Structures are given as C-alpha cells and as structure tokens.
Amino acid sequence: MITGRVTALREAIVDLTVAGPTQRRQVIEAVLDTGFNGFLTLPNHVVHALGLRFVGNRRATLEDGSIVALDLYLATVFWHEQEREVLVLQADGGPLVGMALLYGNRVVLHVIDDGEVLIEPWP
C-alpha cells in the first residue's frame, strides 16, 4: 500500500521513488491529479538529475485550456514495491501523479488537514 497525506492546501500527496536509466533514484513528493490522464509529470531539474531518456513530444491541454507540446521521457517508478516503467511529461510546477498511474488501484482520501491518502492495488 502506498500512503500519503492531505495538505492544508487540500492537495493529496504521496512520496514516490523514481529512477532513470543509470538507476539513480530520487524520492519526490507528488500531487494526485485526477484531471491528468497521463502517468507522471516531473519538472525539468528532476528529469535532468535522473538522466531520463527522451522519447518524443506529446500535446497536452493545460488547466487553462491552452494546448502545448511537452517533452516525453521514460522513467522507472517504484509502485507497490515493484518497478514500473512509465511515461513522464516534463512540465513546470510540482510533480503530478495522473490517472494512468492510478489505474487498477483503489484510492482513499480522508480530506481533512493531515488526512490519510491510501493507494492499494484493486483486483
């Protein structure tokens, strides 16, 4: 089970371990974003620190409705104690966990200050 917390800003956050091709690992704090249908977004400095492999570009619609082309990379995420290769969009702002990464899981949020965030595999 993956656990996290709800912040005073009403964001559900979890810590994830992410690795690049050299197996360099970094623990990141990521916000669960049910409006994002991809796997994961990471800021430029994390993408470069991990040496993630560039695989192309993808068009994305931002919250304000604008459409942008974002760089796409491959990373390994440690998800339920297993390695999982995912596509990462490089984007400004903090890391986001999207619905593609959450797919197949049950997510429970106790939406109060310091409330629990629980993510568990769902059969």
Biotite code that builds the C-alpha atoms (Angstrom):
import biotite.structure as struc

atoms = struc.array([
    struc.Atom([0.000, 0.000, 0.000], chain_id="A", res_id=1, res_name="MET", atom_name="CA", element="C"),
    struc.Atom([1.176, 3.499, -0.832], chain_id="A", res_id=2, res_name="ILE", atom_name="CA", element="C"),
    struc.Atom([0.385, 6.126, 1.764], chain_id="A", res_id=3, res_name="THR", atom_name="CA", element="C"),
    struc.Atom([0.431, 9.886, 1.830], chain_id="A", res_id=4, res_name="GLY", atom_name="CA", element="C"),
    struc.Atom([-1.396, 12.811, 3.329], chain_id="A", res_id=5, res_name="ARG", atom_name="CA", element="C"),
    struc.Atom([-3.755, 15.661, 2.557], chain_id="A", res_id=6, res_name="VAL", atom_name="CA", element="C"),
    struc.Atom([-2.108, 19.054, 2.977], chain_id="A", res_id=7, res_name="THR", atom_name="CA", element="C"),
    struc.Atom([-3.561, 22.272, 4.372], chain_id="A", res_id=8, res_name="ALA", atom_name="CA", element="C"),
    struc.Atom([-3.836, 23.375, 0.708], chain_id="A", res_id=9, res_name="LEU", atom_name="CA", element="C"),
    struc.Atom([-6.227, 20.417, 0.160], chain_id="A", res_id=10, res_name="ARG", atom_name="CA", element="C"),
    struc.Atom([-3.752, 18.511, -2.029], chain_id="A", res_id=11, res_name="GLU", atom_name="CA", element="C"),
    struc.Atom([-3.413, 14.739, -1.767], chain_id="A", res_id=12, res_name="ALA", atom_name="CA", element="C"),
    struc.Atom([0.311, 13.955, -1.864], chain_id="A", res_id=13, res_name="ILE", atom_name="CA", element="C"),
    struc.Atom([2.432, 10.815, -1.853], chain_id="A", res_id=14, res_name="VAL", atom_name="CA", element="C"),
    struc.Atom([6.165, 10.174, -1.885], chain_id="A", res_id=15, res_name="ASP", atom_name="CA", element="C"),
    struc.Atom([7.365, 8.206, -4.908], chain_id="A", res_id=16, res_name="LEU", atom_name="CA", element="C"),
    struc.Atom([10.780, 6.816, -5.720], chain_id="A", res_id=17, res_name="THR", atom_name="CA", element="C"),
    struc.Atom([11.684, 7.494, -9.352], chain_id="A", res_id=18, res_name="VAL", atom_name="CA", element="C"),
    struc.Atom([14.757, 6.234, -11.212], chain_id="A", res_id=19, res_name="ALA", atom_name="CA", element="C"),
    struc.Atom([16.389, 6.820, -14.568], chain_id="A", res_id=20, res_name="GLY", atom_name="CA", element="C"),
    struc.Atom([18.431, 4.503, -16.807], chain_id="A", res_id=21, res_name="PRO", atom_name="CA", element="C"),
    struc.Atom([21.515, 4.708, -14.553], chain_id="A", res_id=22, res_name="THR", atom_name="CA", element="C"),
    struc.Atom([19.387, 3.530, -11.593], chain_id="A", res_id=23, res_name="GLN", atom_name="CA", element="C"),
    struc.Atom([19.988, 6.864, -9.842], chain_id="A", res_id=24, res_name="ARG", atom_name="CA", element="C"),
    struc.Atom([16.952, 7.245, -7.584], chain_id="A", res_id=25, res_name="ARG", atom_name="CA", element="C"),
    struc.Atom([15.160, 10.251, -6.217], chain_id="A", res_id=26, res_name="GLN", atom_name="CA", element="C"),
    struc.Atom([12.234, 10.440, -3.829], chain_id="A", res_id=27, res_name="VAL", atom_name="CA", element="C"),
    struc.Atom([9.713, 13.016, -4.993], chain_id="A", res_id=28, res_name="ILE", atom_name="CA", element="C"),
    struc.Atom([6.595, 14.390, -3.379], chain_id="A", res_id=29, res_name="GLU", atom_name="CA", element="C"),
    struc.Atom([3.801, 14.259, -5.975], chain_id="A", res_id=30, res_name="ALA", atom_name="CA", element="C"),
    struc.Atom([0.227, 15.540, -6.007], chain_id="A", res_id=31, res_name="VAL", atom_name="CA", element="C"),
    struc.Atom([-2.553, 13.191, -7.119], chain_id="A", res_id=32, res_name="LEU", atom_name="CA", element="C"),
    struc.Atom([-4.270, 14.868, -10.080], chain_id="A", res_id=33, res_name="ASP", atom_name="CA", element="C"),
    struc.Atom([-7.440, 13.117, -11.275], chain_id="A", res_id=34, res_name="THR", atom_name="CA", element="C"),
    struc.Atom([-7.742, 15.674, -14.072], chain_id="A", res_id=35, res_name="GLY", atom_name="CA", element="C"),
    struc.Atom([-4.460, 14.442, -15.619], chain_id="A", res_id=36, res_name="PHE", atom_name="CA", element="C"),
    struc.Atom([-4.872, 11.263, -17.675], chain_id="A", res_id=37, res_name="ASN", atom_name="CA", element="C"),
    struc.Atom([-1.134, 10.531, -18.063], chain_id="A", res_id=38, res_name="GLY", atom_name="CA", element="C"),
    struc.Atom([1.231, 8.734, -15.695], chain_id="A", res_id=39, res_name="PHE", atom_name="CA", element="C"),
    struc.Atom([3.513, 11.356, -14.162], chain_id="A", res_id=40, res_name="LEU", atom_name="CA", element="C"),
    struc.Atom([4.820, 14.877, -14.658], chain_id="A", res_id=41, res_name="THR", atom_name="CA", element="C"),
    struc.Atom([8.227, 15.977, -13.422], chain_id="A", res_id=42, res_name="LEU", atom_name="CA", element="C"),
    struc.Atom([9.935, 19.372, -13.519], chain_id="A", res_id=43, res_name="PRO", atom_name="CA", element="C"),
    struc.Atom([12.983, 19.935, -15.707], chain_id="A", res_id=44, res_name="ASN", atom_name="CA", element="C"),
    struc.Atom([15.545, 19.744, -12.877], chain_id="A", res_id=45, res_name="HIS", atom_name="CA", element="C"),
    struc.Atom([14.340, 16.279, -11.791], chain_id="A", res_id=46, res_name="VAL", atom_name="CA", element="C"),
    struc.Atom([14.258, 14.956, -15.373], chain_id="A", res_id=47, res_name="VAL", atom_name="CA", element="C"),
    struc.Atom([17.860, 16.054, -15.882], chain_id="A", res_id=48, res_name="HIS", atom_name="CA", element="C"),
    struc.Atom([19.090, 14.941, -12.439], chain_id="A", res_id=49, res_name="ALA", atom_name="CA", element="C"),
    struc.Atom([17.809, 11.422, -13.158], chain_id="A", res_id=50, res_name="LEU", atom_name="CA", element="C"),
    struc.Atom([19.127, 11.405, -16.732], chain_id="A", res_id=51, res_name="GLY", atom_name="CA", element="C"),
    struc.Atom([15.770, 10.258, -18.105], chain_id="A", res_id=52, res_name="LEU", atom_name="CA", element="C"),
    struc.Atom([15.706, 9.033, -21.707], chain_id="A", res_id=53, res_name="ARG", atom_name="CA", element="C"),
    struc.Atom([13.913, 11.383, -24.130], chain_id="A", res_id=54, res_name="PHE", atom_name="CA", element="C"),
    struc.Atom([11.310, 9.558, -26.264], chain_id="A", res_id=55, res_name="VAL", atom_name="CA", element="C"),
    struc.Atom([9.484, 12.380, -28.059], chain_id="A", res_id=56, res_name="GLY", atom_name="CA", element="C"),
    struc.Atom([6.843, 15.028, -27.575], chain_id="A", res_id=57, res_name="ASN", atom_name="CA", element="C"),
    struc.Atom([3.189, 14.928, -26.687], chain_id="A", res_id=58, res_name="ARG", atom_name="CA", element="C"),
    struc.Atom([0.498, 17.560, -26.994], chain_id="A", res_id=59, res_name="ARG", atom_name="CA", element="C"),
    struc.Atom([-1.179, 18.372, -23.710], chain_id="A", res_id=60, res_name="ALA", atom_name="CA", element="C"),
    struc.Atom([-4.149, 20.530, -22.775], chain_id="A", res_id=61, res_name="THR", atom_name="CA", element="C"),
    struc.Atom([-3.398, 22.622, -19.713], chain_id="A", res_id=62, res_name="LEU", atom_name="CA", element="C"),
    struc.Atom([-5.816, 23.627, -16.970], chain_id="A", res_id=63, res_name="GLU", atom_name="CA", element="C"),
    struc.Atom([-6.463, 26.983, -18.692], chain_id="A", res_id=64, res_name="ASP", atom_name="CA", element="C"),
    struc.Atom([-7.405, 25.208, -21.948], chain_id="A", res_id=65, res_name="GLY", atom_name="CA", element="C"),
    struc.Atom([-4.210, 26.076, -23.826], chain_id="A", res_id=66, res_name="SER", atom_name="CA", element="C"),
    struc.Atom([-2.511, 23.322, -25.841], chain_id="A", res_id=67, res_name="ILE", atom_name="CA", element="C"),
    struc.Atom([1.257, 22.869, -25.561], chain_id="A", res_id=68, res_name="VAL", atom_name="CA", element="C"),
    struc.Atom([3.858, 20.359, -26.717], chain_id="A", res_id=69, res_name="ALA", atom_name="CA", element="C"),
    struc.Atom([5.692, 18.791, -23.793], chain_id="A", res_id=70, res_name="LEU", atom_name="CA", element="C"),
    struc.Atom([8.815, 16.634, -23.845], chain_id="A", res_id=71, res_name="ASP", atom_name="CA", element="C"),
    struc.Atom([8.213, 12.974, -23.039], chain_id="A", res_id=72, res_name="LEU", atom_name="CA", element="C"),
    struc.Atom([10.662, 10.735, -21.150], chain_id="A", res_id=73, res_name="TYR", atom_name="CA", element="C"),
    struc.Atom([10.858, 7.189, -19.754], chain_id="A", res_id=74, res_name="LEU", atom_name="CA", element="C"),
    struc.Atom([11.335, 6.585, -16.040], chain_id="A", res_id=75, res_name="ALA", atom_name="CA", element="C"),
    struc.Atom([11.014, 3.783, -13.549], chain_id="A", res_id=76, res_name="THR", atom_name="CA", element="C"),
    struc.Atom([8.629, 4.308, -10.644], chain_id="A", res_id=77, res_name="VAL", atom_name="CA", element="C"),
    struc.Atom([8.639, 2.045, -7.616], chain_id="A", res_id=78, res_name="PHE", atom_name="CA", element="C"),
    struc.Atom([4.914, 1.322, -7.294], chain_id="A", res_id=79, res_name="TRP", atom_name="CA", element="C"),
    struc.Atom([3.673, -1.112, -4.648], chain_id="A", res_id=80, res_name="HIS", atom_name="CA", element="C"),
    struc.Atom([7.277, -2.277, -4.165], chain_id="A", res_id=81, res_name="GLU", atom_name="CA", element="C"),
    struc.Atom([7.653, -3.196, -7.849], chain_id="A", res_id=82, res_name="GLN", atom_name="CA", element="C"),
    struc.Atom([9.437, -1.397, -10.669], chain_id="A", res_id=83, res_name="GLU", atom_name="CA", element="C"),
    struc.Atom([7.088, 0.070, -13.250], chain_id="A", res_id=84, res_name="ARG", atom_name="CA", element="C"),
    struc.Atom([8.249, 1.819, -16.417], chain_id="A", res_id=85, res_name="GLU", atom_name="CA", element="C"),
    struc.Atom([6.156, 4.919, -17.102], chain_id="A", res_id=86, res_name="VAL", atom_name="CA", element="C"),
    struc.Atom([6.000, 7.841, -19.484], chain_id="A", res_id=87, res_name="LEU", atom_name="CA", element="C"),
    struc.Atom([6.878, 11.164, -17.882], chain_id="A", res_id=88, res_name="VAL", atom_name="CA", element="C"),
    struc.Atom([5.879, 14.571, -19.201], chain_id="A", res_id=89, res_name="LEU", atom_name="CA", element="C"),
    struc.Atom([8.334, 17.338, -18.381], chain_id="A", res_id=90, res_name="GLN", atom_name="CA", element="C"),
    struc.Atom([6.222, 20.205, -17.099], chain_id="A", res_id=91, res_name="ALA", atom_name="CA", element="C"),
    struc.Atom([6.590, 23.326, -14.986], chain_id="A", res_id=92, res_name="ASP", atom_name="CA", element="C"),
    struc.Atom([5.347, 23.098, -11.433], chain_id="A", res_id=93, res_name="GLY", atom_name="CA", element="C"),
    struc.Atom([5.490, 20.250, -8.992], chain_id="A", res_id=94, res_name="GLY", atom_name="CA", element="C"),
    struc.Atom([5.275, 16.556, -9.817], chain_id="A", res_id=95, res_name="PRO", atom_name="CA", element="C"),
    struc.Atom([1.816, 15.165, -10.569], chain_id="A", res_id=96, res_name="LEU", atom_name="CA", element="C"),
    struc.Atom([0.538, 11.580, -10.443], chain_id="A", res_id=97, res_name="VAL", atom_name="CA", element="C"),
    struc.Atom([-2.088, 11.045, -13.110], chain_id="A", res_id=98, res_name="GLY", atom_name="CA", element="C"),
    struc.Atom([-4.890, 8.573, -13.687], chain_id="A", res_id=99, res_name="MET", atom_name="CA", element="C"),
    struc.Atom([-2.755, 6.257, -15.868], chain_id="A", res_id=100, res_name="ALA", atom_name="CA", element="C"),
    struc.Atom([-0.519, 5.523, -12.863], chain_id="A", res_id=101, res_name="LEU", atom_name="CA", element="C"),
    struc.Atom([-3.508, 5.211, -10.517], chain_id="A", res_id=102, res_name="LEU", atom_name="CA", element="C"),
    struc.Atom([-5.386, 2.881, -12.882], chain_id="A", res_id=103, res_name="TYR", atom_name="CA", element="C"),
    struc.Atom([-6.088, -0.505, -11.275], chain_id="A", res_id=104, res_name="GLY", atom_name="CA", element="C"),
    struc.Atom([-5.872, 0.901, -7.763], chain_id="A", res_id=105, res_name="ASN", atom_name="CA", element="C"),
    struc.Atom([-8.286, 1.973, -5.080], chain_id="A", res_id=106, res_name="ARG", atom_name="CA", element="C"),
    struc.Atom([-7.606, 5.457, -3.737], chain_id="A", res_id=107, res_name="VAL", atom_name="CA", element="C"),
    struc.Atom([-8.988, 6.518, -0.367], chain_id="A", res_id=108, res_name="VAL", atom_name="CA", element="C"),
    struc.Atom([-8.701, 10.136, 0.742], chain_id="A", res_id=109, res_name="LEU", atom_name="CA", element="C"),
    struc.Atom([-9.512, 11.413, 4.207], chain_id="A", res_id=110, res_name="HIS", atom_name="CA", element="C"),
    struc.Atom([-9.958, 15.020, 3.190], chain_id="A", res_id=111, res_name="VAL", atom_name="CA", element="C"),
    struc.Atom([-9.039, 16.844, 6.376], chain_id="A", res_id=112, res_name="ILE", atom_name="CA", element="C"),
    struc.Atom([-5.778, 18.555, 7.362], chain_id="A", res_id=113, res_name="ASP", atom_name="CA", element="C"),
    struc.Atom([-3.136, 15.805, 7.553], chain_id="A", res_id=114, res_name="ASP", atom_name="CA", element="C"),
    struc.Atom([-5.747, 13.254, 6.482], chain_id="A", res_id=115, res_name="GLY", atom_name="CA", element="C"),
    struc.Atom([-4.592, 9.908, 5.133], chain_id="A", res_id=116, res_name="GLU", atom_name="CA", element="C"),
    struc.Atom([-4.094, 9.097, 1.464], chain_id="A", res_id=117, res_name="VAL", atom_name="CA", element="C"),
    struc.Atom([-4.190, 5.352, 0.792], chain_id="A", res_id=118, res_name="LEU", atom_name="CA", element="C"),
    struc.Atom([-3.490, 3.724, -2.587], chain_id="A", res_id=119, res_name="ILE", atom_name="CA", element="C"),
    struc.Atom([-3.859, -0.038, -2.826], chain_id="A", res_id=120, res_name="GLU", atom_name="CA", element="C"),
    struc.Atom([-3.992, -2.488, -5.723], chain_id="A", res_id=121, res_name="PRO", atom_name="CA", element="C"),
    struc.Atom([-7.523, -3.382, -6.736], chain_id="A", res_id=122, res_name="TRP", atom_name="CA", element="C"),
    struc.Atom([-8.134, -6.795, -8.292], chain_id="A", res_id=123, res_name="PRO", atom_name="CA", element="C"),
])
